[in-house]
Amino acid sequence: MLRRAGPSLRHFLLERNSSAGHSSRSREAKMSRPVQARRLEGIDKNIWVEFVKLAATYSKGHPPLVKVLAQFFEKLLGRDLDPMTNVMVTVGAYQALFCCFQALVDEGDEVIIIEPFFDCYEPMVKMAGGTPVFVPLRPNPPKDGKLMSSADWQLDPAELASKFSERTKAIVLNSPNNPLGKVFSHGELGLIAELCVKHDVLCISDEVYEWLVYDGKQHTRIASLQGMWDRTVIIGSAGKTFSATGWKVGWAVGPDRLLQHLRTVHQNSVYHCATIAQEAVAQGFQRELMLYGKPESYFVQLPKELQQKRDWLVQSLDGVGMKPIIPEGTYFLVADISPFKSDVPDVPSSDEPYDSRFAKWMVKNKGLAAIPLSAFYSEAHKSNYTNFIRFCFAKEEATLKAASDILQKWKQEKTSS
């Protein structure tokens, strides 16, 4: 990454040096156990890192982007951040997650994963030599006959606590959650934080849908809770933040004592992210920094637009007889498809779960696509959640119109029969 520093980089470094004295120092208790994986021993120092630092041109991200990310997260977390040590830009959130698991998880370490979960968590933990330990969100349907909300899927406090042990290295938190759309409440996050502090456990906090929260709900960042900054890595994504998935720009934000090990993995794998995409994301954040909290902010407008699409999909699915679970966040919606079991024939001598068969039947017979929810569960728990499928409602208007026509026709067919 050794390259000639342009004026913007020199200006950035001068600004950083002049403000270094204002960086905050956490007074929270540090973790007592080593955090880095043994696989990093001997490679955390190399000639390129050493001499690029010496030349004062080494940066874990495009300077304008790491600078504005630090400024933005200072507002969100209420603490001073150093763009050179508290922020690392990655090739999408995927690489940020990969760096977390490779840098922090050792052979034999246990990592708690909350189900349903984004499907890369389990293989990434295993690739690092760790052991996934699963704890499910359990549905608690309302008794008044109303549609279920993602808030009705909850952790059992005793069950969660039972998963922590001396072997637990980290817990993966995804809020808002994909696929369920659950936004963890302040109380739920407080429980997780208390257990992390008690057992000296790290938190890998996947917050890529942080701006997609509906119905007046608030996204709480677990790193802002007492005792959690020193043990949390926050994962973010421009693909979700600015609806620009193909740009593949992500980031990790956290204390230097954790990010220094992520930087070692980054340095020895992907090494560099496309500068032009980072510049585009930086400009997006610079605009949002000026408009922070104002009605014209993109981060204010986007959830309003998507909430309307969510409400339309809820109404349409309810109209054809499904039981949608109203998501508090993300652009996904899970629906209960148990009323359709008579419509989807069993396949003799097949162990394919019902949700998978239904999703295939729906594509072939109705032209509507969805993902079986059991794909977001561990093998041990898949069979308990085969009555649900996941839809996406972050689509262009033409696609939504086509889906609307399909669901309306389906509703008419059911009514006439």
Rosetta blueprint (number, residue, H / E / L):
1 M L
2 L L
3 R L
4 R L
5 A L
6 G L
7 P H
8 S H
9 L H
10 R H
11 H H
12 F H
13 L H
14 L H
15 E H
16 R H
17 N H
18 S H
19 S H
20 A H
21 G H
22 H H
23 S L
24 S L
25 R L
26 S L
27 R L
28 E L
29 A L
30 K L
31 M L
32 S L
33 R L
34 P L
35 V L
36 Q L
37 A L
38 R H
39 R H
40 L H
41 E L
42 G L
43 I L
44 D L
45 K L
46 N L
47 I H
48 W H
49 V H
50 E H
51 F H
52 V H
53 K H
54 L H
55 A L
56 A L
57 T L
58 Y L
59 S L
60 K L
61 G L
62 H L
63 P H
64 P H
65 L H
66 V H
67 K H
68 V H
69 L H
70 A H
71 Q H
72 F H
73 F H
74 E H
75 K H
76 L H
77 L H
78 G L
79 R L
80 D L
81 L L
82 D L
83 P L
84 M L
85 T L
86 N L
87 V E
88 M E
89 V E
90 T E
91 V L
92 G H
93 A H
94 Y H
95 Q H
96 A H
97 L H
98 F H
99 C H
100 C H
101 F H
102 Q H
103 A H
104 L H
105 V L
106 D L
107 E L
108 G L
109 D L
110 E E
111 V E
112 I E
113 I E
114 I E
115 E E
116 P L
117 F L
118 F L
119 D L
120 C L
121 Y H
122 E H
123 P H
124 M H
125 V H
126 K H
127 M H
128 A L
129 G L
130 G L
131 T E
132 P E
133 V E
134 F E
135 V E
136 P E
137 L L
138 R E
139 P E
140 N L
141 P L
142 P L
143 K L
144 D L
145 G L
146 K L
147 L L
148 M L
149 S E
150 S H
151 A H
152 D H
153 W E
154 Q E
155 L L
156 D L
157 P H
158 A H
159 E H
160 L H
161 A H
162 S H
163 K L
164 F L
165 S L
166 E L
167 R L
168 T E
169 K E
170 A E
171 I E
172 V E
173 L E
174 N E
175 S L
176 P L
177 N L
178 N L
179 P L
180 L L
181 G L
182 K L
183 V L
184 F L
185 S L
186 H H
187 G H
188 E H
189 L H
190 G H
191 L H
192 I H
193 A H
194 E H
195 L H
196 C H
197 V H
198 K H
199 H H
200 D L
201 V L
202 L E
203 C E
204 I E
205 S E
206 D E
207 E L
208 V L
209 Y L
210 E L
211 W L
212 L L
213 V E
214 Y L
215 D L
216 G L
217 K L
218 Q L
219 H L
220 T L
221 R L
222 I H
223 A H
224 S H
225 L L
226 Q L
227 G L
228 M L
229 W H
230 D H
231 R H
232 T E
233 V E
234 I E
235 I E
236 G E
237 S E
238 A H
239 G H
240 K H
241 T H
242 F L
243 S L
244 A L
245 T H
246 G H
247 W H
248 K L
249 V L
250 G E
251 W E
252 A E
253 V E
254 G L
255 P L
256 D H
257 R H
258 L H
259 L H
260 Q H
261 H H
262 L H
263 R H
264 T H
265 V H
266 H H
267 Q H
268 N L
269 S L
270 V L
271 Y L
272 H L
273 C L
274 A L
275 T H
276 I H
277 A H
278 Q H
279 E H
280 A H
281 V H
282 A H
283 Q H
284 G H
285 F H
286 Q H
287 R H
288 E H
289 L H
290 M H
291 L L
292 Y L
293 G L
294 K L
295 P L
296 E L
297 S L
298 Y H
299 F H
300 V H
301 Q H
302 L H
303 P H
304 K H
305 E H
306 L H
307 Q H
308 Q H
309 K H
310 R H
311 D H
312 W H
313 L H
314 V H
315 Q H
316 S H
317 L H
318 D H
319 G H
320 V L
321 G L
322 M L
323 K E
324 P E
325 I E
326 I E
327 P L
328 E L
329 G E
330 T L
331 Y L
332 F E
333 L E
334 V E
335 A E
336 D E
337 I L
338 S H
339 P H
340 F H
341 K L
342 S L
343 D L
344 V L
345 P L
346 D L
347 V L
348 P L
349 S L
350 S L
351 D L
352 E L
353 P L
354 Y H
355 D H
356 S H
357 R H
358 F H
359 A H
360 K H
361 W H
362 M H
363 V H
364 K H
365 N H
366 K H
367 G L
368 L L
369 A L
370 A L
371 I E
372 P E
373 L H
374 S H
375 A H
376 F H
377 Y L
378 S L
379 E L
380 A L
381 H L
382 K H
383 S H
384 N H
385 Y L
386 T L
387 N L
388 F E
389 I E
390 R E
391 F E
392 C E
393 F L
394 A L
395 K L
396 E L
397 E H
398 A H
399 T H
400 L H
401 K H
402 A H
403 A H
404 S H
405 D H
406 I H
407 L H
408 Q H
409 K H
410 W H
411 K H
412 Q H
413 E H
414 K H
415 T H
416 S H
417 S L
